[in-house]
Amino acid sequence: MSDGWSDWPAPAKLNLFLRITGRRADGYHELQTVFRLLDWGDRIRLRPRSDGLIVRHGDRLPGVDDPQDLAVRAALLLKEVANVRHGADIFVEKNVPAGGGFGGGSSDAATVLCALDRLWGLGLGEDRLADLGLRLGADVPVFVRGRSAWAEGVGERLQPLALAPAWYVLADPGVQVPTAALFQSPDLTRDSPPAKISDFAAGAVLDNAFEPVLRRREPAVEAVFAELARIGRPRLTGTGSGCFVEFAHPDAAQEALARLPRPLRAWVAAGVSDSPLRGALARPSWN
C-alpha cells in the first residue's frame, strides 16, 4: 500500500480437537487442543502515527466499540508496556465470521502486536509478545508464535506440531453463543481423560467437548452438521459454531464443496504449519 500503510495477514485457525480435562484453582478450565493455522483470514493494515493516537478504521463487529476491539486493545497494551509515544492507524478487513471459533479477533490482536512491534522498532521478541497476547485472550499466543501446535493449559502452553497437508471445507451456521454460557452448561464434559500427541497422530482424538452442547442448543449448527455429513465427518472448531470437514487433497475439498447446497455459507481453506504472518514479518519491506 501507499501513504505509509503496510498490509499484514491475520490467519484463522481450527481446533482439530478440544478436550476439557479439569478445572484449575483459579476457576479456569484445563484444556487440550491442536491449533491448525489456515491460509485464510482477516487482513490488517497499519500506518504509524506521530501523535500517539490509536485510530480504528474499517470493518467493525456489531456491538463492539473501539475500546473493546481486540486490535485496538493490542495496540494500546503494546504502547503501554513499551512506554512509547507512537500511535497507529488500524484498518481491519474482516473475512472471519464472528463467533465461529475460527479465532478472528485473537488473530487480529496478534498481528497488531507483532507488526507494530516491528513498525515501531521495539524488538520485544516472540516470548514477550506471546505473554502480552495471553493478557488479551487465550488464543492470541498461538497466533503470535505462528505455528500449528499442540496446546494445553488454557491454550497457552504450546508445542509446535508438524501436521500432514490438509484442506478443509469450512461452514458458518451464522449463530453466536457466548463462550461463558457454553462453559456453564451442565451438559459440558469437564473431566475427559488427557490425550497424548500419539493418540492424536493415530486419529483416535477428534472430539470437541462443546460439539454436543452446541448441537443440542442451536438448530442451525445441527442443520449444518447434517449437510456436512454428506461429504465427510463434520467437526466443530473451538467454542464457536464454525464447522469443518478435512480432506487430504485440494481437489477433493473443492468437489465436496460443490456438492453442498448453495444457501450454506461454506468455503475451502488450506492448513499451514507456519503462519502467513511469519512470512510477512520476515520480508525486508512491509508495504
N, C-alpha and C positions, 0 to 999 in steps of 0.2 A: 504494500500500500504506500501511498504518498503522504506528504504533510506530517511526517513524524510518526505515523501509525505503523504498528507491526502486527502481524497476524499469527495466531497460535492455536493449535488443536487442543481440544478438551475431550478426549475419547471416553466413550461409555464403557461399561463393564457388564459382565454377567456373573452371577454366583452359580457355579456349576453344581454345588450342593450347599446346604446350610443346616447345621445342627446346633441345638442348644444343649449343652452338656451340664449346666448347673447355674447357680446364681452366686455372685460374689457378696462379700460382706457389705460393700457399698451399694448394693441393690442392682447393679448392672448384671447382665447375663454373660456367662462364658459361652463363646461361640466357636464353631469350626466351620470353615468355608474354603472354597477355592475361588479366587477372583480371576476371571478371564477378561483381559482387556480386548477391546474391539477397535477396528479401523474406522469406526463411525462415531460421531458425537457432535458436540457443540463446537463453535468457533469463537475465540476470544480475540478482540482487537484492543491493543493498548497504545496509549500515547502519553509519555511523561509530561507532567505539568510543573511549572516553576513556582506556582502559587500555593502549593501544598494541599490543594483540594483533591478529593476523590469524587469523580463525577461519573455516574452510571448512565449509559446510553443503550439503545436497542431494546430487544425483547425483554419483557418482564413477566414474571409469573403472577397470575391474578391473586390479589390479596396480600402480596409480599411487597412491603415498602422498601425503599433503597437501604435504610439502615439495617434491615433484617436479611437483605440479599447476601448470599454466601460469597459472591465475588467481591462485593464492597467490603464485607467484614474481613475477608482475607487481606485486602489491600490495607485496611486500617490497622489490622493486627501487625502486619509486617512493618508498617510505618512506625507504630508504637514501639515494637520490640527493638527495631534497628535505631530508633531515636533519630530519624531523619526528617527533613522538611520537604522531601519530594512529594509530588502529587501525581495523579494519573487520571486520564480519561479511560473508561472501560466500556467497550461495546460488546454486548453478548448476542451472538446469533444462536438462538435456541433451536435445536433439532431433536433433542432428547425429551420425550414427554415427561411431565412432572408426575411423580407418584408411581412410576413404572418399575422402580427398583433397578434402573439402569445407571444410577449414580451421576446424573447430570449436574446437579448442584455441587456435589462434592468434587467432581472433576473440574468444574469451572473454578472453584476455590483453589484447587491445587495448581491449575495453570496460572492463575493470577499470582500465587505465591512464587512459583518457580520463575515465571517470566519477569515479574517486577524485581525479583532478586537479581536477575541478570541486567535488566534495563537500568536499574538504579545503582548498579555496581556494588552490591552489598557483599556477595560472596559468602553467604551464610552456610552453604553446604547442604547436602541432601538430608543428613540426620537432623540438623536443626530445623530445616523446613518441614520435615515429617512430624517432628514434635509440635511445631506450630499448627500443622494441619490437624492433628489429633484434637487440638483445642476447638477446632471448628466442627469436627464430625468424625465418627469412627472410620468412615470410608475414605477420608481425604488422604491418609498416609500412603495407601497403595497407589494412588494416582501421582503423588509426589515422587515416589520411588520408581514408578513407571515400568513395572514388570508384573506379569501374571504371577500369582503367588498363592501358596497355602497360607491360611491366616487362622490365628487363634486369639484368645483373649476377647476383647470387644471388636476385634478385627485389626488390631494394630501390630500384633506380633506376626511378622511376615517372613516367609521363606520362599525365595524365587523358585518357580516351578516350570520346568520345560514341558510344554504340552504339545501334543501332536497337532498338525494343521487341522483346522475345522472351520466350517462355515455354518451360520445359524440363520434360520428363519425366525425373526422376532415378530411379536404381535403385541399390540397395545389395546387392552379392553376399554381403556378410557375412563377408568374409575380410580379414585384416590382414597385410601384408607389411612388415617394417621397411624404411624408406627406404634405410638404409645398404646393405642386401642388394641392393636394386634398382640402386643406383649402382655396385655391384661386379660386376654381371652382365656376363659377356663379350659378351653379345648386345646390350648397350645401345649405341646410336649416339651418340657423343660429339662428332662433328665435322660436324654439319649446317651447311649454308650459312646465314649470317644472313639473316633475313627483314626486310622493310620493312613499315611500317604500311600502305602502299598495297597490298602483297601480301595482307595480311590482309583489308583492306577489300574487295578484289576476290574474296574467297573462295578464294584459292589456298593458304592456310595453315590447315590444320585438324588437322595431325598432332600426336601426342603421343609423344615418344621412348620412354615407358615402356609404351605400349599393347602392342606385340608381345611385350615381355618378360613382362608380367603375363598376357597371354592364353595364352602357352605354359606359364607356370609354374602358373597357377591355373585348374583346370577350371571353378570356379564363375564366374569372370569371363568365360571363353569362352562358358559357357552363357547368361549374361545378355546378352552381345553378340548371340548368336543370336536370343534373344527380342526384343530391341530392334530388330533388323534388320527385323522385320516391320512396324514403324511408321515407320521413317526410318533415318537414318545414325547409328549409335551412336558415341560418343566417350568417351574416358577423361578424368577430371579429375585434375590434379596427379600425385602419385606414389602415390595411393591406388587402391582398387579401384572407387570410385564411377564410374558410367557415366551418360550423358545423351544425349537427343535434343532438338534445338532445333526450335521451331515459331514461326511469325510471329503466330499468333493464339491466345488462351487456349482458345477452343472446340475448336480442332484438337488442342491438347495434351490436354485432358480426354477427347476422343473417343479419342485414341490410347491414353491410359492405360486406358480401359475395355476395350480390346481385348487387353491383356496378361493372362497367366494370374494367377490370384489368389495362388498361393504366392509370387510375386515381390514383394519389398518395393519398391514404386515409388510416386511421388507427383509432383505438379506444383508448381513454384515459378516466380515471375516474376523476370526480370533487372531490375536497377535501376542507374541511373547514379550516384546518391548513396545512401550507406548510410542505413538507418533510424536508425543511431546518431547521425548528424549532425543529423537532425531532433529526436531526443530531447535532445541537448545544447543545441539552440537554444531549448528550452522554458524559460520563466521558472521553472517548478516541475518537479521531477523525481519527485514522489510518484505 
